[in-house]
Amino acid sequence: MAIQKDLARRFPENPLLLPKDLKPSVEGFQIISLLNPGVFRFEDRTWLLVRVAESIAQKDGVIFFPALNATGNTEIVEVPLNDPDLVATDARVINYKGLDYLTTVSHLRLLCSDDGVHFTQPAVNAALFGKGYLERFGIEDCRVSQIDNTYYLTYTAVSDSGVGVGLKITKDWLNFESGGMILPPHNKDCAIFEEYFNDKYYCLHRPSSKEIGGNYIWLAESSDCRQWGNHHCLIKTRQGMWDSARVGAGAAPIRTEQGWLEIYHGANAENQYCLGAFLMDLNDPSKVIGRTQEPIMVPTEAYELSGFFGYVVFTNGHVVDGDELTIYYGAADEFVCGARFSIREIMTKLT
């Protein structure tokens, strides 16, 4: 993909957060990557719910990979690199004895800021960890949606049973109600609309199929935010374009006078990730009324092109202030960064 100019006004302070800026959750662990924060406003501050991917230092001839055991504690599996049952060709996922494992285990870390640029970790309740057999490989990529004074957290729950969508609900960020797995494997990239309308909750999600179909964005509706149905396929990949291999929702759709504006990620066959946008009808979000042909953000900076997994910009969190859209995003699967956009300018790119 040729490097091109995009609509993003990147923070001059980027990267805002690097792995070395935070302490590991367990002694002897190291933070490999900081990724794709959920974003929300609470008590007049900007908060990030950052995915923290951890592992332990590797040594020659052996590969280690972490997982949560039945008690919720992290255990380390050690396999010789010359084991014939090991397939380790991807930095993110390995296959051992026919089963897939992640090379890191992720949790969610809370950080807050008065200015939206400089973030620190609060002293109380600063992390959320996977719990139970459906979150054995950790929890990832949380989207935060606020409806009235309630926050809905949808996140990727990863285990050897598959990848699904988990739900947590809070009002004070100290006490959390678990909604369990609301969308079973294989599903992720779930963002709940920040408004209850037509007597329904709505969400975007991304089921996947290896055999038929593809990695597309779907719409679902619910009466209680837990049981979802009436699914509609909204956005498909486009052959030969920047989003030819997979597409997925970013954060909660943004209400505008013209419709619900969604910032989404797309990737091509080379696993290069960019951001685009599409617009849904205000009263019937199953109707897509516009989509950008070109990406609104393309990896161009060194911190986006090179990292744990390069050529990636990926968002699932933003703050809206009038026309200004501030997106916080993961860069190269390693750093947390920020960029500002004009919503009106994005709208002009929809066709």
matplotlib code that plots the C-alpha trace (Angstrom):
import matplotlib.pyplot as plt

x = [0.0, 1.4, 1.8, -0.7, -1.8, -4.7, -7.1, -5.4, -3.7, -1.5, -0.5, 3.0, 3.6, 3.1, 3.6, 1.7, 2.4, 5.1, 5.5, 8.3, 5.9, 3.9, 4.8, 4.0, 1.2, 3.3, 6.8, 9.0, 6.7, 7.5, 5.1, 5.4, 2.8, 0.2, -2.7, -6.0, -7.5, -11.2, -11.8, -14.4, -15.0, -15.6, -15.4, -14.2, -11.2, -10.2, -9.7, -8.1, -8.7, -5.5, -4.9, -1.6, 0.0, 2.5, 4.8, 8.1, 11.6, 12.3, 15.5, 17.3, 15.9, 12.6, 9.4, 7.2, 3.5, 1.3, -2.3, -4.7, -5.4, -8.6, -7.9, -7.4, -3.6, -1.2, 0.8, 3.6, 3.8, 7.4, 8.0, 11.3, 11.5, 12.5, 9.3, 7.7, 4.2, 5.1, 4.2, 5.7, 5.7, 3.6, 4.7, 1.2, -0.2, 1.5, 0.0, 1.0, -0.3, -3.1, -4.3, -3.7, -2.2, -1.3, 2.3, 1.1, -1.7, -3.6, -5.5, -7.0, -5.3, -7.0, -5.2, -6.5, -5.6, -6.6, -5.4, -6.0, -2.3, -0.4, -1.8, -1.1, -2.4, -4.8, -4.0, -7.3, -8.8, -6.5, -6.8, -9.3, -8.2, -9.7, -11.7, -13.0, -12.3, -13.7, -11.1, -8.1, -5.9, -6.9, -9.2, -8.5, -9.6, -12.3, -14.9, -16.7, -20.2, -22.0, -25.8, -27.0, -24.8, -24.1, -20.9, -21.0, -17.7, -17.6, -14.3, -12.7, -12.6, -9.9, -9.5, -8.7, -12.5, -12.4, -12.7, -16.0, -17.4, -17.6, -19.6, -19.1, -21.3, -20.3, -21.5, -18.6, -15.5, -15.1, -17.8, -18.5, -21.4, -20.4, -22.8, -20.8, -20.2, -22.8, -21.6, -20.0, -17.0, -15.9, -16.8, -15.1, -15.0, -18.3, -19.4, -22.7, -24.5, -24.6, -28.3, -31.4, -33.9, -36.7, -37.1, -33.8, -30.1, -28.0, -24.4, -22.0, -20.0, -17.8, -18.5, -16.0, -16.0, -13.0, -15.1, -17.6, -18.4, -15.7, -14.7, -17.6, -19.3, -22.8, -25.6, -27.6, -30.3, -31.3, -33.8, -31.4, -27.8, -27.3, -29.4, -28.7, -30.6, -32.1, -28.6, -27.8, -24.6, -23.7, -20.1, -18.2, -14.6, -13.8, -11.6, -8.5, -8.9, -7.3, -10.0, -10.0, -9.2, -11.2, -13.2, -14.2, -16.0, -14.1, -15.7, -19.4, -21.0, -21.2, -24.6, -24.6, -27.5, -26.8, -26.7, -24.7, -21.0, -18.8, -15.0, -13.8, -10.6, -9.8, -6.9, -5.6, -4.1, -0.7, -2.2, -1.8, -4.4, -6.0, -9.0, -12.1, -15.7, -19.3, -22.7, -25.9, -29.4, -30.4, -33.7, -32.7, -29.0, -29.3, -29.3, -25.8, -26.0, -22.3, -18.8, -15.3, -13.5, -10.1, -8.9, -9.1, -5.9, -3.0, 0.2, 2.8, 4.9, 7.8, 5.9, 3.0, 5.2, 7.5, 6.7, 5.5, 3.4, 4.0, 1.9, -1.0, -3.3, -6.3, -8.8, -11.7, -11.9, -12.5, -13.8, -16.2, -16.2, -18.4, -16.8, -13.5, -13.1, -10.1, -9.2, -6.8, -5.3, -2.9, 0.2, 2.2, 0.5, 2.9, 2.2, -0.8, -1.1, -3.6, -4.9, -7.6, -10.1, -12.8, -16.1, -17.3, -14.2, -14.7, -18.3, -17.2, -15.3, -18.4, -20.0]
y = [0.0, 3.4, 5.9, 8.7, 11.8, 11.3, 13.4, 12.8, 15.6, 13.4, 14.6, 16.0, 14.1, 10.7, 8.0, 8.9, 5.6, 3.0, -0.5, 0.8, 3.5, 0.9, -1.8, -5.4, -7.0, -9.9, -10.0, -11.6, -10.6, -8.0, -5.8, -6.5, -4.2, -1.5, -1.6, -0.2, 1.6, 2.1, 5.7, 7.5, 10.7, 10.3, 13.0, 15.6, 13.6, 11.5, 7.8, 5.1, 1.4, 0.1, -3.5, -4.5, -7.6, -9.4, -12.4, -13.5, -13.2, -15.9, -17.9, -19.7, -23.0, -22.6, -20.7, -19.7, -18.7, -17.7, -18.6, -18.3, -21.5, -22.6, -20.5, -17.3, -17.2, -17.0, -20.2, -20.5, -23.3, -24.1, -25.9, -26.6, -24.8, -28.1, -29.8, -31.3, -30.3, -26.6, -24.1, -20.7, -18.6, -15.7, -13.2, -13.2, -16.8, -20.2, -23.6, -26.5, -30.0, -28.7, -26.0, -22.2, -20.2, -16.5, -15.5, -13.0, -12.7, -9.4, -7.5, -4.0, -1.2, 2.1, 5.4, 8.9, 12.4, 16.0, 17.2, 14.2, 13.9, 12.9, 9.8, 8.3, 5.2, 5.7, 4.1, 2.2, -0.5, 0.2, -3.1, -5.7, -9.3, -12.3, -14.6, -18.1, -20.6, -18.4, -15.7, -18.1, -16.3, -12.8, -10.0, -7.5, -4.4, -3.0, -0.5, 1.7, 3.0, 5.4, 5.5, 8.0, 7.3, 3.7, 2.4, -0.7, -2.4, -4.8, -6.7, -9.6, -12.7, -15.2, -18.8, -22.2, -22.4, -19.4, -15.7, -14.1, -10.8, -10.3, -7.6, -5.7, -2.9, -0.1, 3.2, 4.2, 2.3, 0.6, -2.0, -4.1, -6.3, -9.2, -9.8, -12.9, -13.7, -11.9, -13.0, -16.4, -17.4, -16.4, -12.7, -9.5, -5.7, -5.1, -1.5, -0.5, 2.6, 5.3, 5.8, 3.7, 4.2, 2.4, 0.7, -1.1, -1.2, -1.6, -2.8, -3.4, -6.7, -8.8, -12.5, -14.5, -17.6, -19.4, -21.4, -19.1, -15.4, -13.1, -10.7, -8.3, -5.7, -6.7, -4.9, -6.5, -5.3, -6.1, -5.3, -5.8, -5.5, -9.2, -11.1, -10.0, -10.8, -9.6, -9.5, -7.6, -7.6, -3.9, -3.6, -6.1, -6.1, -4.7, -6.6, -4.8, -2.0, -1.1, -3.0, -6.1, -8.7, -7.7, -4.8, -4.2, -1.5, 1.1, 2.8, 3.6, 5.3, 9.1, 10.7, 13.5, 15.3, 13.3, 9.9, 7.6, 8.0, 5.0, 5.0, 1.5, -0.4, -2.2, -4.4, -5.8, -9.2, -7.9, -7.2, -3.5, -1.7, 1.7, 3.6, 4.5, 5.7, 4.9, 6.4, 4.8, 6.1, 7.8, 5.9, 2.7, 1.9, -1.2, 1.2, 2.3, 5.7, 6.5, 5.0, 6.4, 5.1, 6.0, 5.6, 8.6, 7.5, 5.5, 4.3, 6.9, 7.6, 5.5, 4.5, 3.2, 1.5, -0.4, -2.1, -5.5, -5.8, -3.0, -0.9, -0.7, 2.0, 0.6, 2.4, 1.4, 4.7, 8.4, 11.6, 14.0, 17.7, 19.5, 19.0, 17.8, 14.0, 12.9, 9.3, 7.3, 4.4, 1.6, 2.0, -1.0, -3.1, -1.6, 2.1, 4.2, 7.4, 10.2, 12.1, 14.7, 14.9, 17.2, 15.3, 17.6, 16.8, 13.1, 13.5, 15.1, 11.9, 9.7, 8.5]
z = [0.0, -1.0, 1.8, 1.4, 3.3, 5.7, 7.8, 11.1, 13.1, 15.3, 18.8, 18.7, 22.0, 20.4, 21.4, 24.6, 26.3, 25.7, 27.4, 29.6, 31.1, 33.1, 35.6, 34.9, 36.8, 38.1, 39.3, 36.6, 33.8, 31.2, 29.2, 25.5, 24.1, 25.0, 22.6, 21.6, 24.6, 25.4, 26.2, 28.4, 30.4, 34.1, 36.9, 34.3, 33.3, 30.3, 31.0, 29.0, 29.5, 27.8, 26.8, 28.4, 26.8, 29.0, 28.9, 30.4, 28.8, 26.3, 26.2, 23.5, 22.4, 24.3, 23.9, 26.8, 26.6, 29.5, 30.2, 33.2, 35.1, 36.7, 39.8, 37.7, 38.2, 35.4, 34.6, 32.1, 29.5, 28.3, 25.0, 23.2, 19.9, 18.1, 19.4, 16.2, 17.6, 17.7, 15.0, 15.9, 12.7, 14.0, 16.7, 18.1, 18.0, 18.1, 17.6, 19.9, 19.5, 17.2, 19.6, 19.3, 22.1, 22.4, 22.9, 25.5, 28.0, 28.2, 30.9, 30.9, 32.8, 33.8, 33.2, 33.7, 32.5, 33.2, 29.8, 27.5, 26.8, 29.9, 31.6, 35.0, 36.8, 39.7, 43.0, 43.4, 41.2, 38.3, 36.4, 35.1, 34.5, 32.8, 34.9, 34.2, 31.5, 28.7, 29.5, 30.0, 27.5, 28.8, 27.9, 25.1, 23.2, 25.4, 24.0, 26.6, 25.9, 28.3, 28.4, 31.0, 34.1, 33.2, 31.4, 29.3, 28.7, 25.8, 25.4, 23.6, 25.8, 24.6, 25.6, 24.0, 23.4, 21.0, 20.9, 22.0, 23.4, 27.2, 29.0, 32.2, 33.6, 36.1, 37.3, 39.6, 38.1, 41.5, 41.3, 38.2, 37.2, 34.9, 32.0, 30.9, 27.3, 25.2, 21.8, 21.4, 19.3, 16.9, 17.5, 18.5, 17.8, 19.6, 20.2, 21.8, 20.6, 23.3, 23.1, 23.7, 20.9, 19.1, 22.5, 21.8, 22.4, 19.3, 18.8, 16.0, 16.1, 13.9, 13.6, 11.5, 9.4, 8.0, 5.5, 3.9, 4.2, 5.8, 8.5, 8.2, 10.4, 11.6, 13.5, 16.4, 18.8, 22.3, 25.0, 27.9, 26.5, 27.1, 24.7, 21.1, 17.9, 14.6, 13.1, 9.9, 7.9, 7.3, 6.0, 3.9, 2.8, -0.7, -3.1, -4.2, -1.6, 1.7, 3.6, 1.4, 4.1, 7.2, 8.7, 12.3, 14.3, 16.4, 19.3, 19.8, 16.8, 16.9, 16.6, 14.0, 12.3, 9.1, 10.8, 13.1, 12.1, 12.8, 12.6, 11.7, 10.9, 7.8, 6.8, 3.5, 2.7, 4.0, 7.5, 7.1, 9.2, 8.4, 9.6, 7.6, 8.3, 7.4, 8.1, 9.3, 9.2, 12.5, 12.9, 11.2, 11.6, 9.5, 6.5, 5.5, 3.7, 3.2, 3.4, 2.7, -0.3, 1.0, 4.5, 6.9, 8.7, 7.3, 9.2, 8.2, 11.3, 12.5, 15.6, 13.4, 10.9, 13.2, 16.5, 17.8, 14.6, 12.2, 9.8, 12.1, 13.4, 15.3, 17.5, 19.8, 21.8, 21.2, 22.8, 20.9, 21.6, 19.1, 15.6, 17.1, 17.3, 19.4, 18.7, 20.9, 19.0, 19.1, 16.8, 15.5, 18.2, 20.8, 21.5, 22.6, 20.5, 19.9, 16.9, 16.2, 13.4, 12.1, 12.0, 9.2, 7.2, 7.6, 6.5, 3.2, 2.3, 2.6, -0.7]

ax = plt.figure().add_subplot(projection="3d")
ax.plot(x, y, z, "-o")
ax.set_aspect("equal")
plt.show()
